[in-house]
């Protein structure tokens, strides 16, 4: 009977891991156009020199220097001859990080839960199949790599705290290197060294030497520029999509925590669903605080989330799903470590949320078609006077070769969306008579041009993509 259970466990674990790999691979190979935020980062990687990547980035971007340098090296070595392969190369590091994260967490779960196969299986399933780690494995952003770094750091510190360390230098080097690939690693590292210091002061001091000098070098050559300029502008911009915690918005913490399990596309962005998922997540966070875990491990696993929430209250670290993805391993530990019987009901609710929210995979991966639309449009555009951009205009500039498109800045200083429709309409209403192309960051072009007496839609350009809401139109101002 025991052998049958072992075989079922191995088969199920094998299927879960391979399901995660296959889903990530399918999304990676689909390789749709880079969307606005991806394109904003890619413009820096493609256009800046290696030394330029160490300074302030354009397009309100901030990204760990190691991630940028590796991406730049891949582009130089592989020299893609078209846009499709260039995008594939840029997304390679997040893709590999996403797959590596599954195996890294499988190793960590075995270390943490030892012979408890059920806990190992549940925890690995979450990393493998949850929408967020899957989605960001197929986007040119650093969040998939930060998730991998988070898992590696938790593994390193857990072994430093709980086992005899024969490779202290290697552990110290890994911690030091992680700072070059993950800004969020500072939360894990701070917690890890505090826990290690309580356990063994001499080991903590020895292990901290390399990371200290690594952090100092990064601050001097990179982070100083980020904090001086980009950071404040970026956090102001993120307010529209992320948020800081506030006592005046008590539900915000539940919604932000809920986004980790139920992305904002889940069931058409129903806030109630996000709050429910967030309440369940916070429940397990609180449960873990009262667990019988030893003090050092509790500091390692619990302090990072306290530091993140504190940083958010202080308006230092905005909260949204992608910026909190590195916390996923910790939240999984809180959930899986729970042993109370009725917790299983809550786990089933969370599991159902994961399964249903998996429908968001396809939505997130087909959100832009700029790579296909720009070649069609740029041959029609003789100058910059007859096409209109809203903010931020990254995806169209990234693919454009027409000088007028490359140099053009957004005429509408806002992304045309529900809350800015009136502002965008006012701009359009002031245009002189003539024909224009409107290339939007969002899917509200028709709502902006809904005055039939003022505007005539000449061509609805969506190329049949999913979602089929139009981002580009050819229109006439009467």
N, C-alpha and C positions, 0 to 999 in steps of 0.2 A: 504493500500500500504506500509506503514511504517513497519507494522508487517511482511509483506512478505519479505522486505529487511532485517529486523532483523533476520528472520529465515534463509534466504540464507547466511547471514554473519556467523551465528552460525554454520550452517552445513559446510560451506567452511572452517572455522577456525578449526572445529573439524576434518575434513578430512586432512587438512594440518598438524596439530599436530600429528595425528595418522600415517600419511604417514611417517613423520620423525622418529617416534618411531619404526614403522615396519621395515623400511629400516635399521636402526641402529641394530635392534634385529637380522635381517637376517644375516647381516655381522658379528655380534658378535658370533652367533651360528655357522656360517661356520668355524670360528676359524682356519684359515690356520696356517701354520708354521710361527713362528716369523722370520721376515727378519733381515738383518744385524744390523740396528740401534736399533730395539726393543731388539734383542738378546744381544747386547752389554750392554744395561741397565739391562736386566733380569739377566745376569750373576752376576752383582753387587748385585741385590736384593736377589738372591738365595744363593750366596756363601758367602757374607759378613755378619758379625754379626750386631746387631742393632747399636752398637757403631761404627762399621766400616763404616756404611752408612753416618755418620756425617763427615767423612774425604773426602779425594780425591777419586773419583771414577775411576775405570779402564775403558779401552776401549774408551777413549776420550769422556766420558759421563759427563753431568752435569744435575742435576735434583733436584727440591725442596725437602727438607728433609721430609716434611710432606707427600708428595706423596709416597716416598720410604718407610716410616715407616708404613703407612696404608697398602701398598702392602705386606710388610713383615708380618704384623699381620694377614692379610687374609690367607697367605700361612701357617703360623703356626697354626692357628685355624682350617682351613679346611683340611690341610694335604692331598693334592692330591696324588693319588697312581699311576698316570701315567702322561706322558708329555702333553697329550691333555687337561686334566683337570687343570694341572698347568698353561698352557697358558691361559685357560679360566678364571682362578682366577686372574691372573696378569692383564688381560684386563678388569676386572670387574669395577675398579674405573674409567677408561676413559669412559666405556660404560654408567655407571650411571651418570657421569658428563655430557655426551652428551645429555642424555634425560632430565636431570635437567635443562640444559642450555635452552632448548626449553621453558619450563614452566617459568623459571626465566625471560627470555626475553619477554614472553607474559605479565607477571606482569609489567615489566619495561615499555613496550610499552603502556600499558593502563595508567600507571602513566604519561608518557611523552606526549602521543598524545590524552589522555582523550577520548572524544567521537568520534574522527575521526576513524571510523572503517576501512576505506580503508587503511589508513596508518598503522594501527595495523596489518591488514591482510598481507600486503606486507612485513612488517618488520619481522613478525613471520615466514612467508614463507621462507625468506632467511636463517634464522638460522636453520629452520627445514630441508630444502631441498638442500642447497648449498653443493657441494661435499666435501669441506675441513672439515667442522664440522662433517659431516657424517663419512668420512674416518678415522679421528683421534679419533672417538668414538669407533673404533674397533681395535686400535693399542695400544701396551703397551708403550706409550709415554705420557708426561704430558700436551700436548697441548690442549686436550679437557677439562681437568680440569682448565687450565689457561683461557680458554674462559669462563667457568662458573664463575670463580673468577672475571674476568673482568666485567661481567654483574652484579654480586652481588655488587661489589664496586661502579659501576656507579649508581646503585639504591640507595645505602646507602648515597653516597655523594649528589645525586640529592635531596633526602629527607632532608638531613641536610641543604642544601642551600635554598630549596624552601618551606619547611614546618616547623612548630613548632615541635621540637624534645623533646619527653618525655622520650625516651630511649637512651640517649647519651652514657651511659656506654655500652649498647649492641652494638651500632654502632661502638664504639671505639674497642670493643673486636673483632668484625667481621673483621675490618680493620687490627688489629694486627695479627689475625689468618691467614688472607689471605697471608701474607708474607711467611708463612711456606709451602704454596702450590703453589706459583706462583712467579717466579723471575720477570716476566714482570709486576706484580702488582705495582712495584715501580713507573712505568710511570703514572698509573692511580692515585695512592695515592699522588704523588707529585702534580699533577694537581688539584686533589680534595681538598687538604689542602690549596693550594694557592687560589683557588676560594672561599673556606669557610672562609679563613682569611680576604679576601676583604669584604665578606658579614658580618661576625661576628667574630671579633678577639678573644673574650673570649671563644666562642664555639669551635673555631679551636684549641686553645691552650689546652683546656680541652680534646678534642677528640684525640689530638696527643700524649698524655702522654703514653698510653699503646702501640701504634704502634712504638713509639720511642724506648722503652725498648725491644720490640719484635725484632725490626730490629738490635739493638745492640747485643742481645743474638745470633741471627742467624749469624751475621757477625763473632762473636768470635768463635762459635762452628762449623760453616760450611763454610760460604762464604769466609773466609780468605784463607782456603785451596783451594777452587775453583779458586779464583783469582790468588793465588801464582803459581799454576802449571797447573791445568786442563784447565782453561779458555783460556790461550794463545795458548796452543796446539790445543784446540778444535776449536778456531776461525781460526787458520791456516788451519785446516782440512776442515772446512766448506766453505772455499773459492771455493772449487771445486763444491759445490752444492748451496751455497748461495753467497752473494757478499756484499761488502760495497759500498755505494753510492760514486760516483766520478764525478767531472766535465768533466773528459775525456771520460766518458761513459754516455752521457745524456739520452739515451733510457732506461738505467737500472732501473730508478725509475718507469717508466711506466710498464716495464715487471714485476717487483716485485709486484707492486700494482695489476697488471692484474692477477697474479697467484692466488689471493684470490678468484676470480670469475671463472677463467679458468685455472684449474690445468695443469701442464706441459704435461699431457698425452692427453689433449684436442686437437682433430684434428691433432694428430701426432706431437705435440709440435711445431706447427707453430708459430714462433716468432711474425708474424704479428698479429695473434689473441690475443696473450698476450699483445702486445703493444696497440691494439685497446681497449681491456678491461681495461687496465691501464689508457689510455687517458680518457675514460669515467669516471673512478673512480676519477682521479685527477680533472676532471671537476667539479664533485659534491663536492669534498673537497674544491676547490676554491670558489664555489658558497656559501657554508656554511659560509665561512669567511666573506662574505659581507651580510649575513642574518641579520635580525633584532632581533635575539636572545639576551637576556640580557647578560651583560658582564660576570657574574659569571658562567652561564651555558655554555657560549662560551669557557671560559677557561677550564672548566671541560671536555667538549667534543672535544675541538680542540687542547689543549696543548699536550696531550699524543702523538699524531701523529707527532707534531713538535719535541718533545723530542726524539722520536724514529729515525726520519730522521737525527736529529743532531748527535745522538749517532752513527749512521751509517757513517756519514761523518767523524767523529772522529775515526773511526775504533774500536769502542767499541761494537757495536751491529750489527751483520750481518743481512742482509735482505733476507728472502725467505718466501714462503707462510706459512709454519708451525710456524715460529718465529713471524709472523705478524697476526696469527689467532686471538689473543686476541684483535686486533684492529677492528675486524669485526663489533661488535655492534656500534662503532663510525661511521664507513663508512656507515652502514645502516641508521643511523640517518641523515647523510649528504644527502643521496639519497632520503629518504622518506620525509624529511623536505622541500624539494624543491617544489615550488608551480607554477613556470612558466609553461605555457601550453606546449611548445615544449620540456620541460623536460620529458614529458610522452613518447615521441618517444625514448629518450635515455634510459628511464627505460625499455621500451619494448625490446630494443637491449640487455640490461643487463639480462633481464629475459630469453631471447632466449639463451644467453650464458650459463646461469645456467642450463636450461633444456637440452641443447645439451651436456654440459660438465658432466651431470649426468651419461653419458656412462662410465666415468672413475671410478665409484664405483667398478665395477667388476674387472677392471684391477688392481687397487691398493690393492685389498683384496686377490688376488691370485698371489703373486709375489715370493713365496718361497715354497719349498717342502722339506726342510731339515729334518723336523720331521719324514718324511716317508723314506727318502733316507739314513739317517745315520744308522739306524738299519741294513739295507741291506749291507751297505759297511763295517761297523766296524767289522763284523765277518770275512771279507776277509782280513783285514789289520792286519798283524802280527807285524809290526813296522811302524815307521814314514818315512821310506826311500822311499816307493813306492806310496806316494800320495802327491799332490801339492796343496797348497792353494794360492790364491792371497789375497790381503788386503781387509777387516780386519779380515775375518775368524770367525766372532762372531757366526753366526747362526749354523755352524757345531760344534763348540766347545760347544755351549749351550746344544745341544742334545746328544753329544757323551758320551759314557760310557767307550769305549776303551781307556786305558791310553795313547796310542800313539796319538790318535786324540785329547784328552783333553789337553795334554801338548804341542802339536805342535803349532808353530807360523807360520805366513804366510812366505813362502819362497820368494814370489814375493812381494816386498814392495810397491805395488800399486794395486788398483782395476782395473782389466783388462777391459777397455772400449775403446771407439773410439779413444780418445786422447792418450791412453797408449798402443795401440796394438803393436807398434814396440818394445817397452820396454819389453812387455810380450813375444813376439816372440823370442827376443834375449835370454831371460832366458831359454825358452824351447829348443832352438837350441843348448844350451850348456849342456843339460842333457845327461848322458851316455845312451847307448843302454839298453832297457828293457821295462817292462810294468809299467804303472803308472795310477793313478786316479787323475783327475784334478777337484777339487771342487771350483767353482768360486763364487764370490760375485755377478757377473753380468751375462749377457747372451751372452758373446762373446767368449765362449770356442772354438767354431769351427773356428772362424776367427783367433784365436791365433794359431790353429793347422791346418791351411789351406795348408801347404806345404806337398803335397801328397808323395813326394819323401823322406821326412824326417819322417813323422808321418803316422800312420795307426789307424783310429778310430775303436776300437774293439766293444765298446758298447756305444750307445747313450742313456743316462739314463735321461729321463724326466718324466716318470710315467704318461704321458698323461695330465699333468697339463696345466692350462692356466695362463700366456702365454706359448705357447709350445716351445719357444726357450730354448735350453738346458743349464743347469748350471753345470751339472756333466757329465764327460765322462771317459770311460776306454780306454786308448790309448797306442800305442806302439811307442817307438823311434827306428827307423830302424838303 
